[in-house]
Amino acid sequence: MIDSKRKILLFFVLSIIVPMGILSMFKLSGFANQIISTTVVAGAQWEIDRPRAGLQFINANEVGNTFKDDDLTIHVAATPDRYAENAIGNPFYGGDGLLMSLDMEATTKSSYSELFNCTFHVNDANSSIIIADGEDRNCSVVSHEDFGTVEQDANIMFAANGTSCSESRPFTWIFYDSNCVEHTLNMTVECIYRNGAVEKKVIFPIVFSVILDAGNGFSDAENISFGTYNRTVDNVDFSDLFAIQLNRNQKIDVSITPPYDTFLEYSLFDPNHVTKQQEEVNSTAVFMFDVDATGTWYIEVQKVYVQGHIGGGTYSMRIAETS
């Protein structure tokens, strides 16, 4: 039998060795230390209305954010590359969908970018996520679930191999519906990084929305407020009409950015449907106006056919109140 002194000595040795062994296993997996802080950066969002007649847009602006902590910089963004209705070929195969690219980059001098953990949460039962192979620099895949539905999130985790790493990963958001259903995708990218013996977490939320097309007349105009809206026009759905509540003596700015090589006509109507502003634009333009009546005002964005120009695609409209 082991006497009391030996029991005490054995307990003391085990109390040191066992925790060290467990700690070593967690170090190998990248979760050695307790996360002492979590930072959630400002959320980014992007929305588009359902295009008509198989419209495909190419290369929208990236949507994301950048985080800095001492000498560490992390940039996370997603770029909608292509949208199609009833596309025949890869990657939609007769379905509707949005093809996007997720790009992540971490650079640091003394800190160490530990892990990127990307989760794609599908909010509706009529869509799914498929993650494709990507390009990586100084990082490798730890785990992945390449297909996600409303019951199961798609996700992928990367481990950084150095003080500078990046990953570009294309993914497809596919819809299974009758072209008249709205969809929302919540994408969250977490980055765990170590600065000395301290581990911290940064969360990058991004929301993508596909909504119903704006109305085409005063009776079915889409109700909006101040903010930024991304919509589409093409040769079939060539006009969008919006309704906004304004008060007398308000001052507003309306900014219109057309799609590439496209001419748009912007029109502002008062509550009596009288035209107050009207202008044709083929590059970003800002229109200022002093509201002279309280009520429902209307903004129309219409595609203009111009010989020799492509026409159609995603435009951006920003409405702001000024002092």
N, C-alpha and C positions, 0 to 999 in steps of 0.2 A: 504493500500500500504506500501511497505517496503521503509523506508527512506534511504538516501545515506549512512549513517554510517553502517546501518544493511546490506546493499548490499555489502559494502566493507568487513565487517566481514564474511558474508556468503561465498563470493568468496574466502576469505583467508582460511577458514576452508575446503571448497571443494578442493581447490588446494593442500591441504595436504592429505586429506583422500582418494580421488580417486586414485592418483598415488600410494599410499601405498597399496590400494586394488589390483590394477593391478600388482604391484610388488609381492604381496603375491601369486597371481595365477601363475606367472612365476616361483616363487621359488618352488612351488609344482611340476611343470613340469621339473625342473632341468635346466632352462635357466634364472636364476635370473639376472646374470650380463652380461655386454657386453664383448664379447671375444676380448681381447686386442692383441693377437698374434696367429699366425698359423704357425706351423712347419711341413714341409713335409719331412719325412725321406727318405733316399735313396731307390729307387724303387727296388723291388725284382722280379725276373722273372724265369720261368721254362718252358721248352718246350720238347716235345716228338714227334717223328714221328709216323705215323699211323702204329700200329703193324699189322701183317698179321695173318690169320688163327686162329683168336680167342685168340691170345696171351693175357695172363693176368699177369701184373707185380704186385708185392706186396710190399708195404711199401717203397716208395721213401723217400729221405731226405726232411725235412721240408723246406719251403721257406718263409722267412719273415725277420723281423728286430726288433731291441730293441731300445727304447728311454729312456733317463734318464734326469731328471731335478731336481736338488737338491736331495731330499730324495725320489723322485718318480721314479719308473721303470715300463715301459709298454712294454710288449712283445706280438707281433702279428705274427702269422705264420699259414700257411696252409700246410697240408701234403697230397700229392696224394697217396691214399691208394690202389686203384685198377683200372685198365683200361681193358676194354673188347670190342671186336668186336662181334656183333650179339649174345650177351649174352641172354640166355633164361630166367633165373630167376631174382629175385629181386636184384638190383633196376632198371635194364635196360629193362627187358621184351621184348627181341628181338631187341633192339636198340643197338647202340654203345654209349660208355660213359666213363666218368671218375668220380670215387667216391673219394671224398676228405674230410678232416677234418679240420675245422677252429678252432684254439686255440688262446685265448686271455687271458692275465693275467696282472693285475695291482697291485702293492704293494707300499705302502707309509707309512710314519710315521705321518706327520702332514698334508700333502696335502690330498685332497679327490678326488678319481677317480669318476667322475660324470656319464659319459655315454659312451658306445660303440655304434657307429652307423655303421653297416656293409651294404655296397651296392654291389650287384653283377650285373655288367652291361654286358649283352649278346651282342656281336658285330655282330652276324650274324643271319639270319632268320631260319637257319637250326639247331638250338640248343636251349636248355632251361635249367633253373636252378630250382632244387627242394631242399628246405631246410627241414631237418628232425629235430626231437626233439633231444636235447642235454643234457649235464650235466652242471649245474651251481653251483657256490659256491659264496655266498654273492652277488648275483646279480639276477635281475628278468627282464623278457621281458616287455618292454613298448609298442612296436608296432611291427608288422611284416607283410610282404607280402611274403608268402612261395613259390610262383611260379613266375618265370620271363622269358620273351622272349625278342626279340629284341625291341618290342614296350613297354615293361614294365620291369623295374628293379625289381629283388628280393631284399628284404632288411629286416633287423631285428635290433632293437634297444634295448640295455640292460641298466638298471640303476644299478649302484653299491650301495650296502647296507652297505658298510664299507670301511675301509682303505686297505683291501686286498680282491680282487675278481678275479674270473676266469670263463671262459666259453669255453666249447668245443661243437662245433656244426657241425655234418656231413652234407654234401650237395652233390648232384649229378648233374653233368654236362652231359646232354644227347644230343646225336647227332641224327639227322634224315637225313641221306644222303646215298650215295652209296659207302662209304668207301674211297672216293678219294677227299674229301673236307677239306680244312684247316679251323681251328676255332681259335678264340681268345677270352679270357675272361678277362675283367678288373675288379679286385676286389679292393675296397677301404674300409678301416676301419678307421673311425674317432673316436678319443677319446677326449672328453671335460672334463677337470679336473679343480678343484678349489684349489687355494692356497691362503687362507685368503679370501679377497673379490674379488680376480682376477680370471677370468676364461680364460683358454688357450685351444687351439685345436691342436691336433697332427694328421697328416694324414699318413696312411700306405698304399702305393699303391703296388699291386701285380698283375703281368700279367702272365697268363697261355696261352700257345700256343700249338696247335696240328697241325703239318705240314705234308706235303707229305714225303713219305719214301725216303731216300737217294738212289742214283743210284747204279747199280750193275756192271757197266763197265766204261771204260775210256770215252766213248762217252756221257754217261748220268750222270757222276759224279756230285754230289751236290757241287756248288760253295760256299766256306766258306772263312772266314778271321780269324784273331786271335780272340780267345774267347773260351767259353765253350759250348759244345753241348751235349745234352742228346738224345740218339737214342736207337733203339731196334733191337735185332736180335733174331731169333728163328729157329725152324727146317725147316721152309719154306723159310723165308726171312733171310738167314744166313750170308749175306754179305752187307756191306755198303761201298761205295767208294766216297771220297771227293776230290775236286780240290781246290788248293790254289795257289795264285800268290806269288812267292818268288824271291828275288834278290840275286845275287852272293855275297858271304861274309856275308850274314845274318846268325845269330845263332838262332836256334829255340829249344824249349822244347815241346815235345808232351807227355801229361800225359793221361793214359788210366786206367779207373776204371771199371772192369767187373761187371756184375750182380752177385748176390750171387750164389756160387757153379757153376760157369761157366768159361770155358776156352776160351780165345779169341786169335786170331793171329793178331798182328799189323804189317803192312807193309808200307814202305815209298818208293815211286817210283819217279824217276827224270822225266823231261819233255820228255825223250825218252822211258819212261815206263820201265826203268831198275831198278831193286830192289836195294835200297841203305841200307835199314834196314828191318829186319824181326825178330819178337820175339813172342813167345807164353807166355801169361800172365794169371794168375788166381787171381791176387790181384793188387792193384794200382801200376803202374810202370811208370817211367819217362824216356823218351828217348831224348838225346841231339844230335844235328846234325848241322854241318857247311855246309851251302848251297854253292855248287860249280858251280851253273849255274843259270842264270836268265830265268824264264819261269813258266809254269804251273806244279806244283808238285802234286802228288796224295798220299792220305793216305787211306789205306783199313783196315777196321775192320771186322774180319770174325769169326764167331762162329766155335769152334772146338769141334767135338764130342769126348767125353771121357767117357768110360764105368763107370757107377756108379755115374755119376754126373747129376744134374738136367738140366742145360744148358738153355740159353735163358733168355731174359728180357731186362731191361733198363741198358745201360752202359753210362758212362760219358767220354767225350774226351775234353781235354783242350789244346789249342795250343797257345804258347806265344813266343814272340821274346825276346831274352836275349842279354845282352851287351857283 
